[in-house]
Amino acid sequence: MKKLCLVLVIFMLLVSPQMIHAKPRVYITNFWSDTVSVIDMETDTVIKTIPVGDGPFGVAISPDGRRAFITNVYSGDVSVINTILNAVIGTISRPLHNP
């Protein structure tokens, strides 16, 4: 049993070292300022404000917690935030509609 526990601990350290020390955070869209506020839940403080697309209005977090997807109403795209770096790492554009 001790060997199994040791193997599990080593596995967790190798697979996801950044998640072990991850602090609980909340991502809040700021519609009028086109930003997302990152709030540290332990201290109830804004630790970063991230510029995103025009009119952010919704957040989805990936199952592994490494990405936050922000829907931007007016620009019609999705900003992808790396939750470890707290920075936009890409934008998913909606496809153009051709009638």
MDTraj code that builds the backbone (N, CA, C; nanometers):
import mdtraj as md
import numpy as np

residues = "MET LYS LYS LEU CYS LEU VAL LEU VAL ILE PHE MET LEU LEU VAL SER PRO GLN MET ILE HIS ALA LYS PRO ARG VAL TYR ILE THR ASN PHE TRP SER ASP THR VAL SER VAL ILE ASP MET GLU THR ASP THR VAL ILE LYS THR ILE PRO VAL GLY ASP GLY PRO PHE GLY VAL ALA ILE SER PRO ASP GLY ARG ARG ALA PHE ILE THR ASN VAL TYR SER GLY ASP VAL SER VAL ILE ASN THR ILE LEU ASN ALA VAL ILE GLY THR ILE SER ARG PRO LEU HIS ASN PRO".split()
xyz = np.array([
    [0.0820, -0.1195, 0.0000],
    [0.0000, 0.0000, 0.0000],
    [0.0863, 0.1257, 0.0000],
    [0.1965, 0.1241, 0.0754],
    [0.2849, 0.2405, 0.0796],
    [0.3468, 0.2662, -0.0571],
    [0.3787, 0.1581, -0.1295],
    [0.4369, 0.1743, -0.2628],
    [0.3361, 0.2375, -0.3584],
    [0.2106, 0.1957, -0.3470],
    [0.1063, 0.2517, -0.4326],
    [0.0898, 0.4011, -0.4054],
    [0.0885, 0.4404, -0.2799],
    [0.0770, 0.5828, -0.2456],
    [0.1958, 0.6614, -0.2989],
    [0.3147, 0.6059, -0.2861],
    [0.4339, 0.6731, -0.3362],
    [0.4270, 0.6891, -0.4880],
    [0.3816, 0.5871, -0.5579],
    [0.3690, 0.5935, -0.7037],
    [0.2679, 0.7010, -0.7430],
    [0.1559, 0.7084, -0.6709],
    [0.0554, 0.8098, -0.7020],
    [0.1087, 0.9511, -0.6790],
    [0.1829, 0.9715, -0.5731],
    [0.2404, 1.1034, -0.5460],
    [0.3392, 1.1413, -0.6549],
    [0.4250, 1.0501, -0.6944],
    [0.5223, 1.0770, -0.8008],
    [0.4500, 1.1056, -0.9321],
    [0.3460, 1.0297, -0.9614],
    [0.2682, 1.0521, -1.0831],
    [0.2091, 1.1925, -1.0847],
    [0.1515, 1.2350, -0.9730],
    [0.0919, 1.3690, -0.9660],
    [0.1976, 1.4777, -0.9839],
    [0.3142, 1.4584, -0.9294],
    [0.4213, 1.5568, -0.9440],
    [0.4689, 1.5680, -1.0886],
    [0.4727, 1.4560, -1.1570],
    [0.5193, 1.4561, -1.2962],
    [0.4130, 1.5072, -1.3925],
    [0.2891, 1.4714, -1.3696],
    [0.1824, 1.5049, -1.4634],
    [0.1409, 1.6510, -1.4535],
    [0.1272, 1.7032, -1.3341],
    [0.0708, 1.8370, -1.3217],
    [0.1334, 1.9168, -1.2074],
    [0.2609, 1.9526, -1.2196],
    [0.3238, 2.0261, -1.1101],
    [0.2635, 2.1636, -1.0863],
    [0.2170, 2.2330, -1.1911],
    [0.1619, 2.3655, -1.1694],
    [0.0262, 2.3610, -1.1005],
    [-0.0469, 2.2528, -1.1133],
    [-0.1790, 2.2442, -1.0520],
    [-0.1702, 2.2165, -0.9023],
    [-0.0596, 2.1602, -0.8542],
    [-0.0459, 2.1312, -0.7127],
    [-0.0414, 2.2602, -0.6325],
    [0.0246, 2.3613, -0.6842],
    [0.0371, 2.4881, -0.6149],
    [-0.0632, 2.5917, -0.6653],
    [-0.1592, 2.5482, -0.7449],
    [-0.2562, 2.6418, -0.8012],
    [-0.3464, 2.6963, -0.6915],
    [-0.3708, 2.8252, -0.6972],
    [-0.4614, 2.8890, -0.6032],
    [-0.5974, 2.9020, -0.6695],
    [-0.7041, 2.8937, -0.5906],
    [-0.8372, 2.9088, -0.6508],
    [-0.8565, 3.0516, -0.7015],
    [-0.9005, 3.0604, -0.8268],
    [-0.9194, 3.1901, -0.8913],
    [-1.0552, 3.1962, -0.9591],
    [-1.1040, 3.3175, -0.9740],
    [-1.2302, 3.3421, -1.0427],
    [-1.2005, 3.4362, -1.1588],
    [-1.2632, 3.4107, -1.2734],
    [-1.2480, 3.4944, -1.3921],
    [-1.3801, 3.5661, -1.4173],
    [-1.3772, 3.6994, -1.4077],
    [-1.4978, 3.7815, -1.4198],
    [-1.4849, 3.8716, -1.5426],
    [-1.5863, 3.8675, -1.6300],
    [-1.5843, 3.9542, -1.7481],
    [-1.6274, 4.0954, -1.7110],
    [-1.5608, 4.1927, -1.7719],
    [-1.5938, 4.3344, -1.7547],
    [-1.6398, 4.3859, -1.8917],
    [-1.7703, 4.3766, -1.9136],
    [-1.8295, 4.4028, -2.0448],
    [-1.7901, 4.5380, -2.1032],
    [-1.7979, 4.6444, -2.0251],
    [-1.7765, 4.7786, -2.0781],
    [-1.6297, 4.8146, -2.0946],
    [-1.5410, 4.7448, -2.0264],
    [-1.3983, 4.7773, -2.0394],
    [-1.3223, 4.6753, -2.1251],
    [-1.3942, 4.5740, -2.1767],
    [-1.3330, 4.4717, -2.2640],
    [-1.2151, 4.4035, -2.1967],
    [-1.2334, 4.3670, -2.0705],
    [-1.1293, 4.2991, -1.9944],
    [-1.1889, 4.1854, -1.9126],
    [-1.1002, 4.1028, -1.8586],
    [-1.1372, 3.9980, -1.7631],
    [-1.0538, 4.0204, -1.6382],
    [-1.1198, 4.0240, -1.5222],
    [-1.0487, 4.0368, -1.3953],
    [-1.0240, 3.8975, -1.3384],
    [-0.9011, 3.8740, -1.2957],
    [-0.8657, 3.7483, -1.2300],
    [-0.8623, 3.7772, -1.0804],
    [-0.9459, 3.7065, -1.0057],
    [-0.9579, 3.7313, -0.8626],
    [-0.9053, 3.6112, -0.7852],
    [-0.8154, 3.6377, -0.6904],
    [-0.7640, 3.5348, -0.5997],
    [-0.8690, 3.5158, -0.4905],
    [-0.9252, 3.3955, -0.4817],
    [-1.0328, 3.3699, -0.3868],
    [-0.9844, 3.3654, -0.2423],
    [-0.8565, 3.3392, -0.2204],
    [-0.8052, 3.3349, -0.0835],
    [-0.7935, 3.4744, -0.0230],
    [-0.7618, 3.5738, -0.1079],
    [-0.7415, 3.7095, -0.0573],
    [-0.8502, 3.8065, -0.1022],
    [-0.9398, 3.7599, -0.1896],
    [-1.0464, 3.8446, -0.2447],
    [-0.9914, 3.9711, -0.3100],
    [-0.8836, 3.9547, -0.3873],
    [-0.8234, 4.0683, -0.4556],
    [-0.8069, 4.0382, -0.6042],
    [-0.8125, 4.1442, -0.6834],
    [-0.7868, 4.1309, -0.8267],
    [-0.6356, 4.1207, -0.8446],
    [-0.5908, 4.0087, -0.9031],
    [-0.4469, 3.9905, -0.9205],
    [-0.4009, 4.0257, -1.0613],
    [-0.4961, 4.0325, -1.1553],
    [-0.4598, 4.0705, -1.2916],
    [-0.5852, 4.1096, -1.3675],
    [-0.5700, 4.2028, -1.4605],
    [-0.6774, 4.2397, -1.5524],
    [-0.6261, 4.2134, -1.6927],
    [-0.6996, 4.1303, -1.7667],
    [-0.6555, 4.0842, -1.8982],
    [-0.7418, 4.1459, -2.0076],
    [-0.6814, 4.2169, -2.1042],
    [-0.7591, 4.2678, -2.2180],
    [-0.8041, 4.1521, -2.3080],
    [-0.9316, 4.1568, -2.3481],
    [-0.9864, 4.0543, -2.4382],
    [-1.0603, 4.1244, -2.5510],
    [-1.1487, 4.0526, -2.6196],
    [-1.2230, 4.1098, -2.7316],
    [-1.3296, 4.2094, -2.6867],
    [-1.4098, 4.2529, -2.7809],
    [-1.5096, 4.3570, -2.7596],
    [-1.6381, 4.2994, -2.6992],
    [-1.6700, 4.3405, -2.5773],
    [-1.7932, 4.2976, -2.5118],
    [-1.7878, 4.1585, -2.4526],
    [-1.6912, 4.1292, -2.3656],
    [-1.6845, 3.9951, -2.3067],
    [-1.8069, 3.9668, -2.2197],
    [-1.8643, 3.8478, -2.2380],
    [-1.9898, 3.8187, -2.1681],
    [-2.0074, 3.6700, -2.1434],
    [-1.9141, 3.6051, -2.0903],
    [-1.9300, 3.4637, -2.0587],
    [-1.7956, 3.3963, -2.0449],
    [-1.7892, 3.3008, -1.9528],
    [-1.6640, 3.2308, -1.9256],
    [-1.6920, 3.0813, -1.9202],
    [-1.6045, 3.0039, -1.9822],
    [-1.6063, 2.8586, -1.9677],
    [-1.4634, 2.8152, -1.9377],
    [-1.4487, 2.7231, -1.8446],
    [-1.3171, 2.6727, -1.8057],
    [-1.3024, 2.5297, -1.8595],
    [-1.1858, 2.4990, -1.9157],
    [-1.1616, 2.3640, -1.9668],
    [-1.1615, 2.2647, -1.8504],
    [-1.1920, 2.1377, -1.8769],
    [-1.1976, 2.0383, -1.7696],
    [-1.0684, 2.0275, -1.6871],
    [-0.9539, 2.0504, -1.7508],
    [-0.8281, 2.0415, -1.6760],
    [-0.7920, 2.1725, -1.6060],
    [-0.8720, 2.2781, -1.6254],
    [-0.8505, 2.4046, -1.5586],
    [-0.7403, 2.4915, -1.6170],
    [-0.6837, 2.4519, -1.7277],
    [-0.5703, 2.5253, -1.7851],
    [-0.6105, 2.6353, -1.8828],
    [-0.7348, 2.6374, -1.9251],
    [-0.7801, 2.7370, -2.0215],
    [-0.9133, 2.7965, -1.9760],
    [-0.9277, 2.9257, -1.9998],
    [-1.0561, 2.9938, -1.9817],
    [-1.0956, 3.0476, -2.1184],
    [-1.2186, 3.0237, -2.1575],
    [-1.2689, 3.0681, -2.2868],
    [-1.3692, 3.1796, -2.2613],
    [-1.3439, 3.2964, -2.3207],
    [-1.4250, 3.4146, -2.2986],
    [-1.4984, 3.4489, -2.4277],
    [-1.6320, 3.4485, -2.4238],
    [-1.7087, 3.4880, -2.5418],
    [-1.7159, 3.6401, -2.5478],
    [-1.6906, 3.6933, -2.6662],
    [-1.6911, 3.8378, -2.6889],
    [-1.8076, 3.8718, -2.7813],
    [-1.9097, 3.9362, -2.7259],
    [-2.0357, 3.9598, -2.7958],
    [-2.0179, 4.0450, -2.9211],
    [-1.9530, 4.1603, -2.9074],
    [-1.9463, 4.2531, -3.0198],
    [-1.8418, 4.2167, -3.1234],
    [-1.7311, 4.1568, -3.0821],
    [-1.6311, 4.1168, -3.1818],
    [-1.6631, 3.9789, -3.2400],
    [-1.7572, 3.9067, -3.1775],
    [-1.8024, 3.7791, -3.2328],
    [-1.6981, 3.6703, -3.2306],
    [-1.6077, 3.6731, -3.1330],
    [-1.5050, 3.5698, -3.1247],
    [-1.4902, 3.5218, -2.9809],
    [-1.3952, 3.4327, -2.9589],
    [-1.3683, 3.3777, -2.8261],
    [-1.2212, 3.3987, -2.7945],
    [-1.1937, 3.4605, -2.6807],
    [-1.0554, 3.4766, -2.6349],
    [-1.0189, 3.3550, -2.5508],
    [-0.8993, 3.2998, -2.5744],
    [-0.8522, 3.1840, -2.5002],
    [-0.7433, 3.2308, -2.4039],
    [-0.7672, 3.2089, -2.2738],
    [-0.6729, 3.2519, -2.1706],
    [-0.6040, 3.1297, -2.1113],
    [-0.4709, 3.1362, -2.1012],
    [-0.3944, 3.0352, -2.0287],
    [-0.4054, 3.0723, -1.8810],
    [-0.4645, 2.9841, -1.7988],
    [-0.4893, 3.0172, -1.6593],
    [-0.3649, 3.0058, -1.5721],
    [-0.2584, 2.9474, -1.6226],
    [-0.1325, 2.9449, -1.5481],
    [-0.0617, 3.0800, -1.5650],
    [-0.0584, 3.1290, -1.6904],
    [0.0072, 3.2564, -1.7208],
    [-0.0849, 3.3766, -1.7012],
    [-0.2167, 3.3515, -1.6983],
    [-0.3176, 3.4586, -1.6970],
    [-0.2933, 3.5564, -1.8106],
    [-0.2888, 3.5005, -1.9309],
    [-0.2674, 3.5802, -2.0517],
    [-0.3455, 3.5180, -2.1661],
    [-0.3904, 3.6034, -2.2590],
    [-0.4574, 3.5541, -2.3797],
    [-0.3533, 3.4861, -2.4677],
    [-0.3826, 3.3623, -2.5054],
    [-0.2888, 3.2874, -2.5897],
    [-0.3450, 3.2636, -2.7296],
    [-0.4683, 3.3063, -2.7529],
    [-0.5261, 3.2896, -2.8857],
    [-0.6680, 3.3413, -2.8926],
    [-0.7179, 3.3494, -3.0145],
    [-0.8550, 3.3934, -3.0396],
    [-0.9173, 3.2969, -3.1387],
    [-1.0377, 3.2542, -3.1068],
    [-1.1130, 3.1678, -3.1978],
    [-1.2151, 3.2564, -3.2668],
    [-1.1981, 3.2716, -3.3973],
    [-1.2896, 3.3557, -3.4747],
    [-1.4066, 3.2728, -3.5246],
    [-1.5199, 3.3370, -3.5336],
    [-1.6338, 3.2653, -3.5887],
    [-1.6175, 3.2596, -3.7403],
    [-1.6652, 3.1519, -3.8007],
    [-1.6548, 3.1431, -3.9467],
    [-1.7460, 3.2444, -4.0139],
    [-1.6987, 3.2956, -4.1250],
    [-1.7801, 3.3890, -4.2022],
    [-1.8952, 3.3150, -4.2658],
    [-2.0109, 3.3769, -4.2643],
    [-2.1299, 3.3157, -4.3231],
    [-2.1454, 3.3654, -4.4662],
    [-2.1454, 3.2718, -4.5591],
    [-2.1663, 3.3062, -4.6994],
    [-2.3030, 3.2564, -4.7433],
    [-2.3937, 3.3475, -4.7761],
    [-2.5295, 3.3056, -4.8175],
    [-2.5297, 3.2345, -4.9506],
])
top = md.Topology()
chain = top.add_chain()
for i, resn in enumerate(residues, 1):
    res = top.add_residue(resn, chain, resSeq=i)
    for name in ("N", "CA", "C"):
        top.add_atom(name, md.element.get_by_symbol(name[0]), res)
traj = md.Trajectory(xyz[None], top)
